[in-house]
Amino acid sequence: MGSLTAKINSMIDSIINSSPIGIFDSGIGGLTVVREILKKLPRENLIYLGDTARVPYGTKSSKTVITYSQSNAGFLISKGIKLLVVACNTASAVALPSLRWDFEIPIIGVIEPGARKAVRATKTGKVGVIGTPSTIKSNAYKKAMESIAPEIKVYSKACPLFVPLAEEGWTDGEIAELTVKKYLGHFKESAMDVLILGCTHYPLLKPMIQKVMGEDITLVDSAEETALEIKGVLEENAISNKNSSIPQREFYLTDVSETFISIAGRFLGEEIQQVEQIDL
Ligand code: DGL
């Protein structure tokens, strides 16, 4: 009887461990988080949902972003995921508490990992944060950093034009440089030594931001930090995938435009083979 129970328990564990990780974003930006997950956790099965019909979230009210996030999470949870990643800074900034209240599975956002890394990295105690207008207005990064280091000084700036620049592929050259200088030029007068890229699209502009801000500024990429956090949570809960079969990747969008495949390839670093359109 004891050995039957042990066998059943181990079968249940193996089903949970090989269940996919669910990831959602307002659109395709969350693919920068998927890219880092693929690097750090290549054996995991993944389901990605991009809410491309309702993007952008960054200029919408908190109430709307919370409603959209709940429907995205509900869709992924109906697919039997073991862990939910909110791979959107705006949704993480405003909807995480309500998602954690509504759903019981582990939920990881992109704000806390980035905030922790920035606090660890700063020597001057002065940190910059850039993101969408909603993320900046929420002060989510500031609050997360102050909860770890109350004396930290935070400089924030919304950079809405970075999103279309990244999607258009204009991440180097004159227009990108002028835009980055216009938004971030004044930061150079502060003594900040760390800048958080608090939007899923901004890792594509990383080389240009580094060029404008100079090599002495440490750029914190929340996509990278989130992938490390996921790894930690899977290990802590003993739910990493040990199965050696080829990992499954599923991509769902609420609207599939003609340009999606080429733009998505740039964000993910490889071509997406198949996408399914769904209604939420
Ligand atoms: N994914 C969003 C974020 O990280 C950027 C795009 C949007 O505004 O929806 O905040």
Boltz pocket constraint, residues with backbone or C-beta under 6 A from the ligand:
constraints:
  - pocket:
      binder: B
      contacts: [[A, 25], [A, 26], [A, 27], [A, 29], [A, 30], [A, 55], [A, 56], [A, 57], [A, 58], [A, 59], [A, 87], [A, 88], [A, 89], [A, 90], [A, 91], [A, 132], [A, 135], [A, 163], [A, 198], [A, 199], [A, 200], [A, 201]]
      max_distance: 6.0
